[in-house]
């Protein structure tokens, strides 16, 4: 596929950052960008630009697009391309930009990797298709290597949920055989995450997904950064946690997880419509973007918004 670069404005090929520069930028709180929508279902590009700015202002040095948080499940291919371009353009070199693919076959992933590089992304998070366990160790390695020939690649671990052993074997080969794979985002946590971190620490940047507590669990195994939920709407929490980590004040860091992270997620994970619906509602309550998500995904009702507002007030997050 030929991505319609010209339709999205000028091509912006920047000099690629070194591995050391990327490692520095991928350390600390990462802004995971949740694509915002207007009530009619159109993408709110002004809101997306605002989320980029808020993350950078809060001290985040990486803007990350993902298949999940960024709603690639609800976007067309051209919308994925435009969202990627807008994020890279708005970031304007102030932070690293991690683009993401849309579970494509190898040829299409390679074409998008080239496009992402040309519009200014620094890395591509590659999520291979693996329906019915269709990939093998060799085909996984070949898929990542093909994308890495165009742009530095970040692996995401949820593709290995069917076999942790297979996942570790693939990661070991990528570490040893494919120079262009430079980072990994973990979604599996627990024993797998610890083994993964020990395998890759010092070779790749390691990012923990989900919650601060997952990052806290991996710190001593070599985890460099984490996806921060609070960075856009409650940056003081993000900054306090990361300062405690840098100063090795582990009791303080754990206290922040206990006081803010765990109760917030205990609430939003049980909201009808899921944690993401509640996060979009949180953005609206903070005046960042509106609550809406494209159907058939549920958006919070007015009653749910009132309950969320009270919960955030109780946690001193509003």
HELIX and SHEET records of a PDB file:
HELIX    1   1 UNK A    6  UNK A    8  5                                   3    
HELIX    2   2 UNK A   19  UNK A   25  1                                   7    
HELIX    3   3 UNK A   45  UNK A   57  1                                  13    
HELIX    4   4 UNK A   72  UNK A   74  5                                   3    
HELIX    5   5 UNK A   77  UNK A   91  1                                  15    
HELIX    6   6 UNK A  106  UNK A  119  1                                  14    
HELIX    7   7 UNK A  131  UNK A  133  5                                   3    
HELIX    8   8 UNK A  137  UNK A  148  1                                  12    
HELIX    9   9 UNK A  157  UNK A  160  5                                   4    
HELIX   10  10 UNK A  164  UNK A  177  1                                  14    
HELIX   11  11 UNK A  190  UNK A  200  1                                  11    
HELIX   12  12 UNK A  212  UNK A  218  1                                   7    
HELIX   13  13 UNK A  219  UNK A  221  5                                   3    
HELIX   14  14 UNK A  235  UNK A  246  1                                  12    
HELIX   15  15 UNK A  250  UNK A  256  1                                   7    
HELIX   16  16 UNK A  257  UNK A  261  3                                   5    
HELIX   17  17 UNK A  262  UNK A  268  1                                   7    
HELIX   18  18 UNK A  274  UNK A  285  1                                  12    
HELIX   19  19 UNK A  302  UNK A  314  1                                  13    
SHEET    1   A 9 UNK A  28  UNK A  32  0                                        
SHEET    2   A 9 UNK A  62  UNK A  64  1                                        
SHEET    3   A 9 UNK A  96  UNK A 100  1                                        
SHEET    4   A 9 UNK A 123  UNK A 126  1                                        
SHEET    5   A 9 UNK A 152  UNK A 156  1                                        
SHEET    6   A 9 UNK A 181  UNK A 186  1                                        
SHEET    7   A 9 UNK A 205  UNK A 208  1                                        
SHEET    8   A 9 UNK A 225  UNK A 228  1                                        
SHEET    9   A 9 UNK A  28  UNK A  32  1                                        
END                                                                             
